[in-house]
């Protein structure tokens, strides 16, 4: 089935997929499952649920995510674009429907109920926008689409408007960062870069004055003694300190047992209490390997679209991880941002699987896609002779 000389889809997939990147992603998923066993039972018990409630659901989400990851990785570049358009249109429509039909949680409407399950459309908007935005920018850079860059910018504004009305400042920041990454990778001038940086600072000030919940988090972060609720942050920091270098051992961390979101946004802090700082450093190294491997693979692609899309997805993944880790370390104000494949969350897990599947699909070196570029068929781009 996997013989190199066989022309089956599975054999072709096996010999063209980035096996190291795939293995790293599956390992990250396994780490998330391990930490679910360690962190989620106390949370479930506090909520009056079975101790294994979140563990079982986390396992179910992973079992659904693996086919999404692997299935998406079989796509050709053209199929990835088509699926990206379908997912982007569908998720943007759901994003706006959420404002009217969504489930309100803590004053925000970010979830919509489908078939008895809550779905957060913004999670799927991110990878779909990265792929379609990359395609539009690549068309503009090659002179094939005069208004392609403007269309991408228009899509960004439509998405951002829907996110701000929910409101969801964190996802808004990621979409803006995705668009900014596409602009940067497409070769804009430093004058525009500094202008965008200034606009970003201005947007932060605007968010502070127009969104009270955001302002409250900023005020509490700057002045923890001012009366804001810092319970979860304090307990997360206690868990980080409690574990030391090697941790207290599975089930032995005391601080972890009182962190409200130990299974979700603060799973990194829970991991530190159980398994120690060295384990957490290994987890960060695994995430860094995935990002650097993806960026390296992006530079080897023969099409501008693939280079932009893979780079943008990798940057998006890195930013989400960085935000989650920074919150756990109390370097930035608290924000409900999951740690990909590690935190509990159905929509997040499936959306990350979709994004990583697209990344694997776009980094495969297929003969037909090399022929489309007019280059000879070589497995290693470095082996292509100079013309």
C-alpha positions as CSV (number, residue, x, y, z in Angstrom):
1,X,0.0,0.0,0.0
2,X,2.9,2.4,0.7
3,X,5.3,1.0,-1.9
4,X,7.1,3.9,-3.7
5,X,6.3,2.4,-7.2
6,X,2.6,2.1,-6.5
7,X,0.4,4.9,-7.9
8,X,-2.4,4.7,-5.3
9,X,-3.5,8.0,-3.6
10,X,-2.3,6.6,-0.2
11,X,1.1,5.7,-1.6
12,X,1.5,9.1,-3.3
13,X,0.4,10.8,-0.1
14,X,2.9,8.8,2.0
15,X,5.9,9.7,-0.2
16,X,5.1,13.3,-0.5
17,X,3.9,14.3,3.0
18,X,6.3,16.0,5.4
19,X,6.5,13.1,7.8
20,X,8.4,15.1,10.5
21,X,5.8,17.8,10.6
22,X,3.0,15.3,10.7
23,X,4.6,13.4,13.5
24,X,5.2,16.6,15.5
25,X,1.5,17.6,15.1
26,X,0.3,14.1,16.2
27,X,2.8,14.3,19.2
28,X,1.3,17.6,20.2
29,X,-2.1,16.1,20.1
30,X,-1.0,13.3,22.3
31,X,0.5,15.7,24.8
32,X,-2.9,17.5,24.9
33,X,-4.6,14.2,25.7
34,X,-2.1,13.5,28.4
35,X,-2.6,16.9,30.0
36,X,-6.4,16.4,29.8
37,X,-6.1,13.4,32.1
38,X,-4.0,15.5,34.5
39,X,-5.9,18.8,34.5
40,X,-9.5,18.3,33.7
41,X,-10.9,15.9,36.4
42,X,-10.8,18.5,39.2
43,X,-12.6,21.0,36.9
44,X,-15.3,18.5,36.1
45,X,-15.8,17.6,39.8
46,X,-16.3,21.3,40.7
47,X,-19.0,21.5,38.0
48,X,-20.8,18.5,39.4
49,X,-19.8,16.3,36.4
50,X,-18.2,12.9,36.1
51,X,-14.4,13.3,36.7
52,X,-13.8,11.9,33.2
53,X,-16.3,14.2,31.4
54,X,-13.8,16.5,29.8
55,X,-11.3,13.7,29.2
56,X,-13.8,11.7,27.2
57,X,-14.9,14.8,25.2
58,X,-11.3,15.7,24.6
59,X,-10.7,12.2,23.2
60,X,-13.8,12.4,21.0
61,X,-12.6,15.7,19.6
62,X,-9.2,14.3,18.9
63,X,-10.7,11.3,17.2
64,X,-12.7,13.7,15.0
65,X,-9.7,15.9,14.4
66,X,-7.4,13.2,13.1
67,X,-9.5,12.4,10.0
68,X,-9.9,16.1,9.4
69,X,-6.1,16.6,9.6
70,X,-5.3,13.6,7.4
71,X,-8.2,14.0,5.0
72,X,-7.3,17.7,4.3
73,X,-3.7,16.8,3.7
74,X,-4.7,14.8,0.7
75,X,-5.9,17.9,-1.2
76,X,-4.2,19.4,-4.2
77,X,-3.5,23.2,-4.2
78,X,-6.6,23.9,-6.3
79,X,-8.8,21.7,-4.0
80,X,-7.4,23.6,-1.0
81,X,-8.4,26.9,-2.5
82,X,-11.9,25.6,-3.3
83,X,-12.4,24.2,0.2
84,X,-11.0,27.4,1.6
85,X,-13.6,29.5,-0.3
86,X,-16.4,27.2,0.9
87,X,-15.3,27.2,4.5
88,X,-14.7,31.0,4.5
89,X,-18.1,31.8,3.1
90,X,-19.9,29.4,5.4
91,X,-18.0,30.5,8.5
92,X,-18.4,34.2,7.8
93,X,-22.2,33.7,7.3
94,X,-22.3,31.8,10.6
95,X,-20.2,34.5,12.2
96,X,-22.7,37.2,11.4
97,X,-25.7,34.9,12.2
98,X,-24.1,34.4,15.6
99,X,-24.9,38.1,16.4
100,X,-28.6,37.3,16.2
101,X,-28.9,33.6,16.9
102,X,-25.8,33.0,19.0
103,X,-25.5,31.7,22.5
104,X,-24.5,34.5,24.9
105,X,-21.7,33.6,27.4
106,X,-20.3,36.2,29.8
107,X,-21.8,39.1,27.7
108,X,-20.4,37.9,24.4
109,X,-22.1,36.1,21.5
110,X,-19.4,34.0,19.9
111,X,-21.1,30.6,19.7
112,X,-24.0,29.3,17.6
113,X,-25.9,26.1,18.4
114,X,-25.8,23.5,15.6
115,X,-27.4,20.0,16.1
116,X,-27.2,20.4,19.9
117,X,-23.5,21.4,19.9
118,X,-22.1,24.9,20.2
119,X,-19.7,26.0,17.4
120,X,-17.5,29.1,17.3
121,X,-17.4,30.2,13.6
122,X,-14.4,32.5,14.1
123,X,-12.1,29.5,14.7
124,X,-12.7,28.3,11.1
125,X,-12.6,31.8,9.7
126,X,-8.9,32.1,10.6
127,X,-7.4,29.3,8.5
128,X,-9.8,29.8,5.6
129,X,-8.9,33.5,5.5
130,X,-5.2,32.7,5.6
131,X,-5.5,30.4,2.6
132,X,-7.8,32.6,0.5
133,X,-6.0,35.8,1.5
134,X,-2.7,34.2,0.4
135,X,-4.3,33.2,-3.0
136,X,-5.6,36.7,-3.6
137,X,-2.3,38.4,-2.6
138,X,-0.4,36.0,-4.8
139,X,-2.7,36.8,-7.8
140,X,-2.1,40.5,-7.2
141,X,1.7,40.1,-6.9
142,X,1.7,38.3,-10.3
143,X,-0.5,40.9,-11.9
144,X,-3.3,38.4,-12.5
145,X,-5.9,40.1,-10.3
146,X,-5.9,43.9,-10.3
147,X,-8.4,44.1,-7.4
148,X,-7.3,40.9,-5.6
149,X,-5.5,42.7,-2.8
150,X,-8.5,45.0,-2.3
151,X,-10.9,42.0,-2.2
152,X,-8.7,40.4,0.5
153,X,-8.7,43.7,2.5
154,X,-12.5,43.9,2.1
155,X,-12.9,40.4,3.4
156,X,-10.8,41.3,6.4
157,X,-13.0,44.3,7.2
158,X,-16.2,42.1,7.0
159,X,-14.7,39.6,9.3
160,X,-13.3,42.1,11.8
161,X,-16.6,44.0,11.9
162,X,-18.4,40.8,12.8
163,X,-15.9,39.9,15.5
164,X,-16.0,43.3,17.1
165,X,-19.7,43.2,17.3
166,X,-19.6,39.9,19.3
167,X,-17.2,41.2,20.8
168,X,-14.0,39.2,20.4
169,X,-10.9,41.3,20.7
170,X,-8.5,38.3,20.6
171,X,-9.7,36.8,17.4
172,X,-9.9,40.2,15.9
173,X,-6.2,40.7,16.7
174,X,-5.4,37.4,15.0
175,X,-7.3,38.2,11.8
176,X,-5.6,41.6,11.6
177,X,-2.2,40.0,12.2
178,X,-3.0,37.5,9.4
179,X,-3.7,40.3,7.0
180,X,-0.6,42.2,8.2
181,X,1.5,39.1,7.7
182,X,0.2,38.8,4.1
183,X,1.0,42.4,3.5
184,X,4.5,42.0,4.9
185,X,5.2,38.8,3.0
186,X,4.0,40.4,-0.2
187,X,6.8,43.0,0.0
188,X,5.4,46.3,1.2
189,X,7.6,49.2,2.0
190,X,8.9,50.0,5.5
191,X,6.9,53.2,5.5
192,X,3.7,51.2,5.2
193,X,4.9,48.8,7.9
194,X,5.5,51.6,10.4
195,X,2.2,53.1,9.4
196,X,0.4,49.9,10.1
197,X,2.2,49.5,13.5
198,X,1.0,53.0,14.5
199,X,-2.6,52.1,13.4
200,X,-2.4,48.9,15.5
201,X,-1.5,51.0,18.6
202,X,-4.4,53.3,17.8
203,X,-6.8,50.3,17.5
204,X,-5.6,49.2,21.0
205,X,-6.5,52.6,22.5
206,X,-9.8,52.5,20.6
207,X,-10.6,49.1,22.0
208,X,-9.8,50.3,25.5
209,X,-12.3,53.2,25.3
210,X,-15.1,51.4,23.4
211,X,-15.1,47.9,25.1
212,X,-15.5,48.1,28.9
213,X,-14.6,44.4,29.5
214,X,-11.3,44.9,27.6
215,X,-10.5,48.1,29.5
216,X,-11.3,46.3,32.8
217,X,-8.8,43.5,31.9
218,X,-6.1,46.1,31.0
219,X,-6.7,48.0,34.2
220,X,-6.5,44.9,36.3
221,X,-3.3,43.7,34.6
222,X,-1.6,47.1,35.1
223,X,-2.9,47.5,38.7
224,X,-3.7,44.1,40.2
225,X,-4.3,45.7,43.6
226,X,-7.1,47.9,42.2
227,X,-9.9,45.5,43.0
228,X,-10.1,43.5,39.8
229,X,-10.5,39.7,39.8
230,X,-7.1,38.2,39.6
231,X,-8.0,34.8,41.2
232,X,-7.4,32.6,38.2
233,X,-4.2,34.4,37.2
234,X,-2.8,34.1,40.8
235,X,-3.6,30.4,41.0
236,X,-2.0,29.8,37.5
237,X,1.2,31.6,38.7
238,X,1.1,29.5,41.9
239,X,0.9,26.4,39.8
240,X,3.9,27.5,37.7
241,X,6.0,28.1,40.8
242,X,4.7,25.0,42.7
243,X,6.0,22.5,40.1
244,X,9.6,23.6,40.1
245,X,11.9,22.0,37.5
246,X,10.4,18.5,37.6
247,X,6.9,18.9,38.9
248,X,5.0,17.4,41.8
249,X,3.9,14.4,39.8
250,X,0.6,13.4,38.1
251,X,-2.4,14.4,40.3
252,X,-0.2,16.0,43.0
253,X,-0.4,19.7,42.1
254,X,-2.6,21.6,44.6
255,X,-2.8,24.9,42.7
256,X,-4.0,23.2,39.6
257,X,-7.1,21.9,41.4
258,X,-8.5,25.4,42.0
259,X,-7.8,26.9,38.6
260,X,-11.2,27.4,37.0
261,X,-9.9,26.8,33.4
262,X,-7.1,24.4,34.1
263,X,-8.3,22.2,31.3
264,X,-8.6,25.0,28.7
265,X,-6.9,28.4,28.7
266,X,-4.6,27.6,31.6
267,X,-3.6,24.1,30.7
268,X,0.1,25.2,30.4
269,X,0.1,26.3,34.1
270,X,-1.5,23.1,35.1
271,X,1.2,21.2,33.2
272,X,3.9,23.1,35.1
273,X,2.5,22.1,38.4
274,X,2.2,18.5,37.5
275,X,5.2,17.9,35.3
276,X,7.5,20.8,35.9
277,X,9.2,23.6,34.0
278,X,11.4,21.2,32.0
279,X,8.3,19.5,30.6
280,X,6.9,22.9,29.7
281,X,10.1,23.9,27.9
282,X,9.9,20.6,25.9
283,X,6.3,21.5,25.0
284,X,7.4,25.0,23.8
285,X,10.3,23.4,21.9
286,X,7.8,21.1,20.1
287,X,5.6,24.1,19.1
288,X,8.7,26.0,17.9
289,X,9.7,23.0,15.8
290,X,6.3,22.9,14.1
291,X,6.5,26.6,13.3
292,X,10.1,26.6,12.1
293,X,9.6,23.4,10.1
294,X,6.5,24.9,8.4
295,X,8.3,28.2,7.6
296,X,11.2,26.3,6.2
297,X,8.9,24.1,4.0
298,X,7.1,27.2,2.8
299,X,10.4,28.6,1.3
300,X,10.8,25.4,-0.7
301,X,7.5,25.7,-2.5
302,X,7.5,26.5,-6.2
303,X,4.3,28.5,-6.3
304,X,3.9,31.9,-4.7
305,X,0.4,30.9,-3.4
306,X,1.8,27.9,-1.5
307,X,4.6,30.0,0.0
308,X,2.3,32.7,1.2
309,X,-0.4,30.3,2.5
310,X,1.9,28.0,4.4
311,X,3.8,30.9,5.9
312,X,0.6,32.7,7.0
313,X,-0.9,29.6,8.6
314,X,2.4,29.0,10.5
315,X,2.5,32.6,11.7
316,X,-1.2,32.4,12.8
317,X,-0.5,29.1,14.7
318,X,2.6,30.7,16.3
319,X,0.7,33.8,17.4
320,X,-2.1,31.8,19.0
321,X,0.4,29.7,20.9
322,X,2.3,32.8,22.0
323,X,-0.8,34.6,23.2
324,X,-1.9,31.6,25.3
325,X,1.6,31.1,26.8
326,X,1.9,34.8,27.5
327,X,-1.4,34.8,29.4
328,X,-0.3,31.8,31.4
329,X,2.9,33.6,32.3
330,X,1.0,36.8,33.2
331,X,2.9,38.7,30.5
332,X,-0.3,40.1,28.9
333,X,-3.9,40.6,30.1
334,X,-6.1,37.4,30.2
335,X,-7.6,36.4,26.9
336,X,-9.6,33.3,26.1
337,X,-7.2,31.8,23.5
338,X,-6.7,28.1,23.5
339,X,-3.3,26.4,23.1
340,X,-3.7,24.5,19.8
341,X,-4.2,20.7,20.2
342,X,-3.5,21.0,23.9
343,X,-6.4,23.0,25.4
344,X,-9.9,21.5,25.7
345,X,-12.2,22.8,23.0
346,X,-14.1,21.1,20.2
347,X,-14.3,23.9,17.7
348,X,-10.8,25.0,18.3
349,X,-9.4,21.4,17.9
350,X,-11.2,20.8,14.7
351,X,-10.3,24.2,13.3
352,X,-6.6,23.7,14.1
353,X,-6.8,20.3,12.5
354,X,-8.2,21.9,9.4
355,X,-5.5,24.5,9.4
356,X,-2.7,22.1,9.9
357,X,-4.2,19.7,7.2
358,X,-4.1,22.6,4.7
359,X,-0.5,23.3,5.7
360,X,0.5,19.7,5.1
361,X,-1.4,19.6,1.8
362,X,0.3,22.7,0.5
363,X,3.8,21.5,1.5
364,X,3.5,18.2,-0.3
365,X,5.8,18.1,-3.5
366,X,3.5,16.6,-6.1
367,X,4.9,16.0,-9.7
368,X,1.8,17.5,-11.4
369,X,2.2,20.7,-9.4
370,X,5.8,21.0,-10.3
371,X,5.0,20.5,-14.0
372,X,2.5,23.3,-13.8
373,X,5.4,25.6,-12.9
374,X,7.4,24.5,-15.9
375,X,10.1,22.9,-13.8
376,X,11.4,19.4,-14.1
377,X,10.1,16.7,-11.7
378,X,12.5,16.5,-8.8
379,X,11.6,15.6,-5.2
380,X,14.2,18.1,-3.7
381,X,13.8,21.6,-5.0
382,X,17.6,22.1,-4.4
383,X,18.2,19.5,-7.1
384,X,16.5,21.5,-9.9
385,X,19.2,22.4,-12.4
386,X,19.8,26.1,-13.2
387,X,18.0,27.1,-16.4
